[in-house]
Amino acid sequence: MRVPLGVVSELSLPRTPIPANLLLTQGISRPGQIFVMERVPHHDGLETVLELLNRPEGFFAFRPAEDDEVQLVSKGQTVSLSVDRQAPIADPARLSAARTLGVEIVLAGGSTLGGWASVELPEGHARLLDYLNATPEPFFAVWTHAATHYVNRAFVMYARPLS
């Protein structure tokens, strides 16, 4: 059954654009916008970028800054997605309970990313190794004062803790 385009847009959930910088496997870094859901069932407020990237769907919508056409980007070809000054943990109670670990990530291709990880793990299991292995989800967050980088663990060559 074919559904008229107008009906599809009426049935879709509202989305909020977020400025982002997309790094693909070919080493191309492009500014643009991604789109997060305005509501999710498991918490109040907008969907987080990490939730968007770790949803089971294989693609996400990206509008390059130089183009009005939306592209559907493969998560499997996404090395990282960076957003300006967005905390990886939005809930103040969770953020205050999290430990901060310094980290340096070396990505496939040799580029390096340094920053911090906000670790929400039990005291005896709150090392960088524990953070990186805590979930099977493909993306994890590393933040700096300027941006939060959502990194695809498939493209991490190695990571090392920073003191």
C-alpha positions as CSV (number, residue, x, y, z in Angstrom):
1,M,0.0,0.0,0.0
2,R,1.3,3.4,-0.9
3,V,0.9,6.2,1.7
4,P,0.7,9.8,0.4
5,L,3.8,11.8,1.3
6,G,1.7,14.3,3.3
7,V,0.3,11.5,5.5
8,V,3.8,10.2,6.2
9,S,5.0,13.6,7.5
10,E,1.8,13.9,9.6
11,L,2.7,10.6,11.3
12,S,6.3,11.2,11.9
13,L,7.6,12.4,15.3
14,P,8.8,16.0,15.5
15,R,12.6,16.3,15.2
16,T,14.9,19.0,16.4
17,P,18.0,20.0,14.3
18,I,21.4,20.1,16.0
19,P,24.5,21.5,14.4
20,A,27.1,18.8,14.1
21,N,30.4,17.9,12.5
22,L,30.5,14.5,10.7
23,L,33.7,12.5,10.2
24,L,33.3,9.6,7.7
25,T,35.6,6.7,7.0
26,Q,37.1,8.4,4.0
27,G,38.5,11.1,6.3
28,I,36.0,13.7,5.1
29,S,34.9,16.0,7.9
30,R,31.7,18.0,7.1
31,P,29.6,20.5,9.1
32,G,25.9,20.2,9.0
33,Q,22.8,19.2,11.0
34,I,21.5,16.0,12.5
35,F,17.9,15.6,13.8
36,V,17.0,14.2,17.2
37,M,13.5,13.2,18.3
38,E,11.7,15.8,20.5
39,R,10.3,13.1,22.7
40,V,11.5,9.6,23.7
41,P,9.6,7.1,25.9
42,H,12.4,6.5,28.6
43,H,13.1,10.1,29.8
44,D,11.9,13.7,29.6
45,G,13.2,16.0,26.9
46,L,15.0,15.6,23.6
47,E,16.6,12.4,22.4
48,T,20.4,12.6,23.0
49,V,22.9,12.4,20.2
50,L,24.2,9.2,21.8
51,E,20.7,7.7,21.8
52,L,20.3,8.6,18.1
53,L,23.6,7.0,17.1
54,N,23.0,3.8,19.2
55,R,19.5,3.2,18.0
56,P,19.3,-0.1,16.0
57,E,18.6,1.6,12.7
58,G,21.6,1.6,10.4
59,F,21.2,5.2,9.0
60,F,20.6,8.7,10.3
61,A,19.6,11.9,8.6
62,F,22.3,14.6,8.0
63,R,21.9,17.9,6.2
64,P,25.3,19.2,5.1
65,A,25.9,22.9,5.7
66,E,26.6,23.6,2.0
67,D,23.4,21.8,0.8
68,D,19.7,21.8,1.5
69,E,19.4,18.1,0.6
70,V,19.2,15.7,3.5
71,Q,21.5,12.7,3.2
72,L,21.0,9.4,4.9
73,V,24.4,8.5,6.4
74,S,25.4,4.9,7.3
75,K,26.3,4.6,11.0
76,G,28.8,1.9,10.0
77,Q,30.7,4.5,7.9
78,T,30.6,7.2,10.6
79,V,33.9,7.5,12.5
80,S,32.6,10.3,14.8
81,L,30.0,12.9,15.1
82,S,30.8,16.1,17.1
83,V,28.5,18.7,18.6
84,D,29.4,22.0,20.2
85,R,29.3,22.2,24.0
86,Q,26.6,19.5,24.7
87,A,27.1,17.6,27.9
88,P,27.2,13.8,27.3
89,I,25.0,13.3,30.4
90,A,22.2,15.9,30.6
91,D,20.7,14.8,34.0
92,P,22.4,16.8,36.7
93,A,22.0,14.0,39.3
94,R,23.7,11.5,37.0
95,L,26.4,14.0,36.0
96,S,27.3,14.7,39.7
97,A,27.6,11.0,40.4
98,A,29.8,10.3,37.4
99,R,33.6,10.1,37.5
100,T,35.6,12.0,34.9
101,L,38.5,10.1,33.2
102,G,41.0,11.7,30.9
103,V,41.4,9.8,27.6
104,E,43.3,9.9,24.4
105,I,41.8,8.0,21.5
106,V,43.8,7.1,18.3
107,L,41.4,6.5,15.4
108,A,41.9,4.4,12.3
109,G,43.9,6.7,9.9
110,G,46.0,8.0,12.8
111,S,44.0,11.0,14.0
112,T,44.0,11.6,17.7
113,L,41.2,12.8,20.0
114,G,41.9,13.8,23.6
115,G,39.3,14.7,26.2
116,W,37.3,13.2,29.1
117,A,34.8,10.4,29.5
118,S,32.0,10.7,32.1
119,V,32.0,7.3,33.7
120,E,28.8,6.0,35.5
121,L,30.1,2.7,36.8
122,P,30.6,1.2,40.3
123,E,33.7,2.4,42.1
124,G,35.8,-0.7,41.6
125,H,34.9,-0.9,37.9
126,A,35.4,2.7,36.8
127,R,38.6,2.5,34.8
128,L,38.8,3.6,31.2
129,L,38.9,-0.1,30.1
130,D,35.6,-0.6,32.1
131,Y,34.0,2.4,30.4
132,L,35.0,1.3,26.9
133,N,33.8,-2.3,27.5
134,A,30.7,-1.3,29.6
135,T,28.3,-1.6,26.6
136,P,28.1,-3.3,23.2
137,E,26.6,-0.2,21.7
138,P,28.7,1.1,18.7
139,F,29.2,4.7,19.9
140,F,30.5,6.3,23.1
141,A,31.2,9.9,24.2
142,V,34.4,11.8,24.7
143,W,34.1,15.5,25.6
144,T,36.2,18.6,25.7
145,H,35.4,22.2,26.8
146,A,34.5,23.0,23.2
147,A,32.6,19.9,22.0
148,T,31.3,16.4,22.7
149,H,32.6,13.7,20.2
150,Y,30.5,10.6,19.7
151,V,33.0,8.0,18.5
152,N,32.3,4.8,16.7
153,R,34.3,2.1,18.6
154,A,34.8,0.1,15.4
155,F,37.3,2.8,14.3
156,V,39.3,3.1,17.5
157,M,42.8,1.8,17.1
158,Y,43.6,2.2,20.8
159,A,42.8,4.3,23.8
160,R,45.0,5.3,26.7
161,P,44.1,7.0,30.0
162,L,45.4,10.4,30.7
163,S,46.0,11.6,34.3
